[in-house]
Amino acid sequence: MSLFGGGRAQSAAQMSAEKMEAAVTEIEMVADIFNRIVSSCHGKCIGTRYNDSQLNKAEGVCIDRCVAKFFAVNEAVGKRMQQAQGQQQAAGSSTTNMFGF
């Protein structure tokens, strides 16, 4: 940091750039999840012939269930991965790492 406060301005600009990068990454992740839900649930719940401009009741119920299952499975997989990572870290702290240190 300089005597005239130049370090603060640079730090704020850097922090702003990091926040922008984090926001862009989050938007990309949300878009990816949305696209995966659409590709998965659309094929299962909506027929290839579009007779109406709106979803019928059966299609709407199917979409609701499909999206709920998607998020339930996504949450379960996330928890399982966190558990596995925690176990791996606990086991790794008492042994050497892959480089032999």
Backbone torsions as a table, in degrees:
resi	resn	phi	psi	omega
1	MET	NA	137.6	-179.7
2	SER	-83.4	169.6	178.8
3	LEU	-69.0	-24.7	-175.7
4	PHE	-98.5	13.3	175.5
5	GLY	84.4	9.7	-179.5
6	GLY	-62.8	-28.4	179.6
7	GLY	-66.1	-34.7	179.3
8	ARG	-66.3	-42.6	-179.3
9	ALA	-64.4	-42.0	179.3
10	GLN	-65.7	-40.0	179.9
11	SER	-64.7	-40.9	178.6
12	ALA	-65.6	-40.7	178.3
13	ALA	-65.2	-41.2	179.0
14	GLN	-65.7	-41.2	179.7
15	MET	-64.8	-39.7	178.5
16	SER	-63.6	-40.9	178.2
17	ALA	-65.1	-37.8	178.1
18	GLU	-66.8	-40.1	177.3
19	LYS	-64.0	-40.1	179.0
20	MET	-64.7	-42.4	178.4
21	GLU	-63.7	-40.9	177.7
22	ALA	-64.6	-39.3	179.2
23	ALA	-66.0	-41.8	178.8
24	VAL	-63.7	-43.2	178.3
25	THR	-61.5	-41.8	179.1
26	GLU	-64.8	-41.1	177.9
27	ILE	-63.2	-41.2	178.4
28	GLU	-63.7	-39.0	179.0
29	MET	-67.1	-41.6	178.7
30	VAL	-64.1	-42.9	178.5
31	ALA	-62.7	-39.4	178.6
32	ASP	-64.0	-44.6	178.6
33	ILE	-63.0	-44.7	178.6
34	PHE	-58.4	-46.5	-179.2
35	ASN	-64.0	-37.2	177.9
36	ARG	-68.1	-38.7	177.5
37	ILE	-64.1	-46.8	-178.9
38	VAL	-61.1	-46.4	-177.5
39	SER	-66.4	-34.5	-179.5
40	SER	-76.8	-51.5	-172.3
41	CYS	-79.8	-30.1	-179.5
42	HIS	-62.6	-46.6	-179.1
43	GLY	-65.9	-30.4	-178.6
44	LYS	-82.1	-31.2	-167.7
45	CYS	-111.3	-21.4	-174.1
46	ILE	-119.1	125.7	-179.1
47	GLY	-67.5	171.9	-178.3
48	THR	-83.1	-15.2	177.6
49	ARG	-100.2	122.5	-179.7
50	TYR	-99.5	96.2	-180.0
51	ASN	-85.4	-27.4	-178.7
52	ASP	-124.5	159.3	176.7
53	SER	-82.2	-15.0	179.7
54	GLN	-111.7	158.0	172.7
55	LEU	-70.1	141.3	173.1
56	ASN	-81.8	174.5	-174.1
57	LYS	-59.9	-44.4	-179.2
58	ALA	-62.9	-41.7	178.9
59	GLU	-65.1	-41.6	178.9
60	GLY	-62.8	-43.6	178.4
61	VAL	-64.5	-42.3	179.2
62	CYS	-62.0	-44.7	179.0
63	ILE	-61.4	-45.6	179.1
64	ASP	-57.7	-46.5	-179.5
65	ARG	-67.0	-40.5	-178.7
66	CYS	-63.6	-45.6	180.0
67	VAL	-65.4	-41.4	178.3
68	ALA	-61.6	-43.1	178.1
69	LYS	-65.6	-39.5	179.3
70	PHE	-57.4	-48.4	-178.6
71	PHE	-70.5	-35.2	177.8
72	ALA	-64.0	-44.3	179.0
73	VAL	-67.0	-41.2	178.8
74	ASN	-60.2	-41.8	178.4
75	GLU	-66.7	-43.1	179.9
76	ALA	-63.2	-42.0	179.1
77	VAL	-65.9	-40.6	178.1
78	GLY	-61.3	-43.6	178.1
79	LYS	-63.9	-42.2	-180.0
80	ARG	-63.4	-40.1	179.5
81	MET	-67.1	-38.5	177.4
82	GLN	-64.7	-40.3	177.8
83	GLN	-62.7	-45.8	-179.7
84	ALA	-63.4	-40.0	179.0
85	GLN	-66.5	-40.6	177.6
86	GLY	-62.7	-42.2	178.1
87	GLN	-65.3	-39.7	179.9
88	GLN	-66.3	-39.9	178.7
89	GLN	-68.3	-39.9	178.4
90	ALA	-63.8	-42.5	178.4
91	ALA	-69.3	-34.9	-178.8
92	GLY	-72.6	-26.9	-178.5
93	SER	-72.6	-24.7	-180.0
94	SER	-94.8	-9.5	179.0
95	THR	-122.2	179.0	178.8
96	THR	-80.6	157.9	177.6
97	ASN	-82.6	-176.3	-174.5
98	MET	-66.7	-13.9	179.1
99	PHE	-95.3	-0.9	177.0
100	GLY	84.8	17.4	179.7
101	PHE	-94.5	NA	NA
